[in-house]
Amino acid sequence: MSACGQREAPEGNAAQPRRRARASGGGAPRAVKNVIQLSATLLFLVTVAGCAPGTSNTPQAGASMSQAIIEPYLKIQTALASDSIDEVKANAGNIATAATALGAPAVRIDMAAVQLASVGDLAAAREKFGALSDAIVTYMDGLHLTPPEGVRVAYCPMVKKPWLQEGSTLANPYYGSSMLTCGSFR
């Protein structure tokens, strides 16, 4: 034994490192492992490509966002900016229907619209409208879509949420009449 408490190597083998012996069936050769790994990667990529945006219902990059979503959305935005929930439920339902037709890429829009359609008071409607706005803006950004002509993306720094609206005068749906012009256009 050495001073460190380790066994000293036999004199004849001092320069040769010890090699681990493979157990029988101890693994496939490197080439087979590489083929298996490559096959798994290809399978993953094919699966992802099949789920990716690009279905016939998904708009092409540079296109305008669907009017079937934007028109009812703008009615909700206007109602909330006016401190009203009168048009929220019906229009949120219309958005959910339109988002379902867009398929998997718009699932967040669909889910947020369904939640918004079920609210009963102004505070809850504003909260769920924030989730819907996030989903729509994320969808548009992800697919490089533009808002329809005359529609702009605005941002409220108080709630840290975006929204879409027509015109050049801010109408904040998150605070309505109490802070109607709070925010900025992006």
N, C-alpha and C positions, 0 to 999 in steps of 0.2 A: 504494500500500500504506500501511496505517496503521502506527503505531508498534508495534502488537502483532503485526505480521506478517500481518494479515488484509486481504483485499481490501476496498476501500471500495465501497459500492453506488453505481451510477450516480446522478447527481444527480436525474433525473426520477423514479426509483423508490425513493427513500430511505425513504419512509413506508409503502410497500407490502411486506408480507412475501412471500417467494417461496413459490409453491405447487408441490407435487409433481405432476407429471403422472402419471396412471394409465397403466400399460401396457395394451395392448389385452387385453381379457378379464381385467382386473386385479381381479376379485372381484365377487361378487354385491352388489346393493344391500343396504342395512341391513335392510330389511323381509324379504328372502329369507333372510338370515342368521338373523334372529330366528325365523322359521318353522322353519328347519332345527334350530336349537338347542332350540326348544320341542318339536319332534318327537322329538329324541334324548332329551330329559329325560323325556317321557311314556313312551317305549319302556323306558327304564331303570326307571321307577317301576312299570310294569306287570310287568316281569320280576321285580323285587324283591317285589312283592305276591304273585306266584305262588309264590315260594319262602318266603314268610314263614310263621311259625307260624300255625295257624288251620285246618290240615287236619283232617279228621274224627278222626284219631288223637291230635291235640294237645289236652291238657286245657285247659279255659277258666280264665282268671285267677280266683284265689280258690279253685279246686278243690284237692283234696288230691293229693299226689304219688302216682303209680301204686304200688299194693301189689306188683305184679309186679317192680318194681325195689327197693322198700324192704325187703321181707321177706328176699330173699337178701343184700341189702347188710348188713342188721343181723346176719345170721349170720356174715358175713365180719368185721364190726366186733367182734363178740363173740369170735370165734376169735383174731383178732390181739391183742386186749386180754388174752387168755389165753396169749399166746405160742405159738399153734398156727397151722398152715396147712392143717389137715386138711380144712376145708370150703371153702377159698378157691376152688379151680379150678372145681368144679361150680357153685357159686353165682355166680361171675363169669360163667360161661357162660350161666346163666339170666338174668342182668342184660343181657348182650349181646343175647340173643334178645328180651327185652322192649323194650329201647331201639330195636332195629331196627324193631319194630312201631310205634314212635312217629314214625318218619320222620326227615327232615332236622334238625329242631330238636334231636334227641337224639343226633346223630352223635358228639359228643365223649364222651358216656356209653358208647356202643357201642364206640368205639375204646379207651377206657380199660379197659373190662371185658374186652375181648379180650386186651389186654396183661397184665392182672392174671391172667387164666386161664392164661397161659403161664409164670408164674414158678415157680421151684423151691425158693426158700429164703425164710426169714422176712424178712430185710432187704429183698429185692427186692419181696416181697409188700407190705410196709409202704410202700415208695416208690410202687408202682403204685396202692395203695389211696388214697394222697394225690391222685394224678391223677384217680382215679374220684370221690373225694369232691368235689374242686374242680368237676368236670364236673357232678355232680348238684346241688350247691348253686347253681352258676351257672345251670343250667337252671331250677331252682325259682325263683330270684330273677328271672330274665328273664321268666318267664311268670307271676310273682306267685302261685306255688303255695305251699301250706302243707304242712308235714310232717304225716303222719297223726297222729291223736290219740295222745298219749303219747310221741311221737318229738320230740327236740329237736336243734337244731344246736349243736355244741360247737366249740371252737377251741383248738388247741395252739399256744402262742406259741413253743415251741422249734423246731418244723418249719414254723410259719406256715401251717398247713393246717386246714381245717374237717373235721368228720365229723358224721354223724348217729348218734344212739343213743337207746335207750329208757331211761326212768327218770330219776331226779334225781341219781344218784351217778355222777360221771365215771368212765369206763373207757376210758382213752386207748389207741387201737389202734396208735399210732405208737411207743410205748415199752413197752407192756404192763406186766408186773409191776415193771419197774425204775422207772417213773414213772406208775403207774396213774391217779392223780388229778390229773396235771398238765393244766391247761387251764381253760376257763371256758365257761359256756353263753352263747349270744348272745341 
